Amino acid sequence: LDLKIFPSTGRGVQTLVDRPENEHLLKVPLNETVTYSKSFLDKSTLVEQFSEEQKLAVTLLHLKNNQHPYISSVLPKKFFGVWSISQEEWAGQPFSQLPRCYRETLQASRNMAFDFSSSMIDEYPMEETLWALSMVRSRSIAVPELADFDGHVPLALIPGLDLFNHQFDSGTVLELTQDQHWKLTSRKTYAAGDQIFLSYGDDKDNWKLLLTYGFAVPNNPNQVAFWTWEDLLDAASTVRPGMFSERVRRSLLLHPQLQLYVSLSEERATFSLDTKTKVPRESLRNGLTMLSSLATQLGFPHDDLLERDVLNCLIEKRKEELRKSLEVFENKIQDT
């Protein structure tokens, strides 16, 4: 195997020889796996507030300072993503034209990263902490093979495996062997010079890939649209203004039992639609049912068409949002 710059995917891994099906491509000793180290984290007063990926980021920072050969020499020195965009660029176009749900999720990601970096500023420069967090988010994986006795599945960075690019139905499989190695095996034949891929998750839509790894895939088979609770209420106000007046809408946005749907965080509950089939996923079905239930609680008779009309309104509004966003983006390209 060797590293190579590929025109469409950037740096990736190629095979230098022909590979048959079911051949072992790479073995990495289990003890090379990087998980967060409690001994490092004991020095940080805010450790109890850190998320799993933040703890692993602190571990990377310590290992880098200690000249860990892989962390300090192989991982990229720079990163690019939503965290590296300046505030001035972020406030301008085309980012300001993103639909609300997407922009707010990206903003929550930025808030998390900069809040975490600020909390570590006494120990590390902000740019270093953002680098470590970016490496963890884009290169670590959850490893159920290392789950604790209580079922907790840790995040880990496995040196070497993080160099493989993503492809759906990648033709490779990863497993932990009895002799304590991570083993990557081919599930198809490869010719010398071919790029070898891993799948970062065959169910991941472009929004999940973008938030986690910093890229999107053309013609992603998982085509999903997202909306917030506020989007659902806006659509309900549009199609049933008598039911969902502005006063009712504001009250529902402030309702304490609905904070899960309105808090600005990456974990905020959203409502999703499979855009290929136009079939709402469970989250959106539940959201539409919630609207019907709320209308009944407000004293209105059951409306068989409410859920259908709200869904159609959501779809039409999103199409209009995307059309305007594309116009702004295309104009920006022409201007430059």
N, C-alpha and C positions, 0 to 999 in steps of 0.2 A: 504494500500500500504506500501511497505517497500523497502529499498535498499538492493541489493544483488550483489555479484561478480559472473558474469556468465563467463564460460570458453571461449566462442567465442566473447563476446562483452564487457567484463570488467564490471565495475559498471553500474548497470541499475536498473530499477524499476520492482518489481514483485507484483502481487496481492496476498494477504493472504487468500482471500476467492473466491469462485466461483462468476463469474460475468455474468449476462445475457446481451443480446444485448440491446443497447440503455440505458445503465445505466450510470449515472454520475460518473466518476472516480475521478475527482479532480476539485476543484473550488479555484481560486486564486483571491483575491480582486484586482480590477484594480489599486488601489492606491499603491499596492506593486510593480507595474511595474517600472523598472529602465530604464529611458531614460536620455539623456545627460542633465546636468543642466547648464544653461547659467551663473548662479552665480559663479560656480566653474571656468568656462572657462574664465571669465572676467579677472582672475588673470594671464592668460597666454598671452604673447605678440604675439604669433604665431597662435592664435585661428583662424584667418581668413584663414590660410593655412591648417587647419586640415580637414580631411575627416570625414564623419559621424561616422565611427567606431573609429577613433582616439579621437573624442570628447567624445564618450561613454566610451572609455578606461580611459580618464582623470577623468571622473565622478566616475568610479569604484575605481580608486586610492584614490580619496578623501573619498569615502564611506568606503573603507577599513581602511584608517587611522582613520576614525571616529568610527571604530568598528561597522559598520553596521552588524547586526547579521547574515544575509545570506551571504553577500559578504566576510566577514572576517572569518566565521566559516564553511560554507558549501562548497563553491567553492574550488576546488583542490588548494593545495599550490604550486604545481609544474606543469609544462607544458612540452610537448614534441612535436616537429614538426620541420619544416624546419628552424625556427628561433633559435632553441636550438642546432643545429648541428654546431660544431666548424668550423672555416674557414679551418683548416687543413683537417678535414674529408670531408668538402664540395668540396675541391679542388681535393680530391682523388677519388678512385673507391669505390662504383659503380656510385656515383653521376656524375662524369665526363663523364660517358658513356651514359647519357641520351640523347635522340634526342634533337637537338638544340632548337626547339620550347618549349619543356617542361623545359629544363634546364634554358633557358632565362626567362621563366615566374616565375620559382621558385627563380631565382636570383633577379628579380624585386620585388618579395614579401619580400625577405631578405633585399634588399636595402630600401624599404619602412619602414619596421619595425625598422631597425637600425638607419635610418635617423630620424624617429619620436622619438625614444628613446634618441638619442643624443640631440635633441632639448629640451627635458624635463629633461636633466641631472642635471640642477641646482635645480630642485624640487624633483626628484625621481631617485633612482639608476636605471641603465639600465635594470637590471634583473626584477625589479618591473614593469617597463613600458612594457617590453616584456610580462610579465605575464598577465597584464591587457589587452593588445592587443590580446593575445591568447585567453583569456576568452571571449572577445567580439566576435572575429571571429568564435569561435567554439560553442558559446552558445546563441548569440543574434539572433533575427529574425526580419524581416521587418513586421511591423504591419499596414496594410492599415486602420484598424479600428481607428487608431490614426492620420490619415493624417491631415495635416494642411489645411487651407482654400485654399491655393494655390496648393494643391495636393501633397505636399511633404510627403512621407511615411517614418517615422522615424524607426531607429533600436531600439530594446528594449530587455532587458533581463527580463524574467518573472520567478521569483523564483519558483522552483519546477518543472516547465515544462522543464527546461534545463537539468534535470537529466534523462530524457527519451532518450533511444538510438533510432537510426534511423532504419527504415525498410520500403521498398517500399510497398505501399498498406497496411499501418500499421494497419488498423482496428480501428482507433480512429479519431475523428474530434474535432477541437478546434474552439470555437466561443466566442464572447463577448456578455454577456446577458444584458437584460434591467436593471437588478439590479446591473450593473457595476462589474461583475465578469468574469474572463476567465474561461470557462467551458470546460473540456475535457470529451468527451462522447465515450463509446464503440460502435463500429459498428459490433461487433461479440461477441460470447461468450468466456469467459476465465475460465480456471480451476485454482483453488488455486495453487500457485507456478509458474504460467505462467509469462513470462516477457511481459510487456506492452510497446509498441513502439509508437513513433511518426514518421511521414514521414517528412524529412527535404526538401522534394521536389521530387515528383515522376519522374521528368524529368532530374534529376541531373546525369551526367556521373561521372565516377570515378575521372577524373581530377578535376572537380568542387568540388566534395566531399573532395578530398585530399587538395586542396588549401584552402578551407573554414573550414573544420572540422578536417582535419588531418588523415583521414582514407579512405580506398577504400573498395569496396564491391565485393567479388567473384561473378562471373556470373551476373554482373550489366546488367540489360536489356537495359540500355542506353550506347551502345558501340560506342564511337566516337574517331576519330583520328584527330589531329590538325597539321597544318603547318603554317609557317610564310610566309610573302611576299618574303623573301629571299629564302625560300625553293621552292616557285613556280618559281622564276626566275632561280634558279639552275636547276630545272627540265626542264624548257624551253630551257636553254642553252645546256642541254644534248641531247634533242630530236631535237632541231632546232638551232645548233650552228651558222649557217649562219645568222639567224634572231636575236638571242639574244647573241651577242658576249660579251666578258668580258667587253669591253668598254661600251656597251649598258647597261649591267647588273649593272655596277657601277653607271652609270648616273641615272638609274631608282631608285636605292637605295637612292640616294641623292636628288631626286626630292622633292621639298617642298610640293607639293600636296599629296605626298604619305607618309608623316611623321607619319600619323596615323598607318601605317602598320609596321614601322621600329623602333619606339621609344621603349625603354626597360621599359615597365610598365605593370602592371597587367591588365590594360584596353586596351592594344594594340590589334588591330583587328587581328584575326586569321581566318584561313580557315579550315572548318571542314567537315568530311565525316562520314556518318553512316556506320560503318564497318560491320554491319550485312547484310545490303542490298546492300552495295557498292554504295549507292546513295549519291552524294554530297549534303550537305545542302546549303541553300541559299548563305551563305558567300563564300563557295568554288565555287559555280556556278558563282557568280559575279566575283570572282578572275580569273577564267578561261576565262570568257568573256572579262575581262580587258586585259588579255594577247593577245587575238585575236585582240582587238581594237588597242592596242599598236603596234602590228605587222603591221596592216594596216596603222597606222600613220607613221611608219618607212618606208613605201613605198613598202611593200611586198603584193603580191596578197592574197586574202582570202584563208585560209587553213582550209578545213573542218575537218581535222584530228588532228589539233594542240591541241585542248582541250582534246580530248580523249587520245592522246599520253602523254601529260603532266600529266594527272591524273594517267595513268598506271605507269608512271615513279615515281611519288610521292609514290604510293603504294609499288612498288618494292623496292625503296630506304628505305622506312620505315621498311619493312620486314627485310632488311639486317641490318639496324641499331639495330632493336630489337634482331635479332639473335646474333649479336656481343655483345650487352649489356648483354644478358642472359649468354653467355659464360663467360664473365668477372665476372658476379655476382656469377655464379656457381663455378668458380675457386676460388673466394674469400672465399666462404663458405668452400670449401675443404681445403684451406690453414689454416683456423681457426679451 
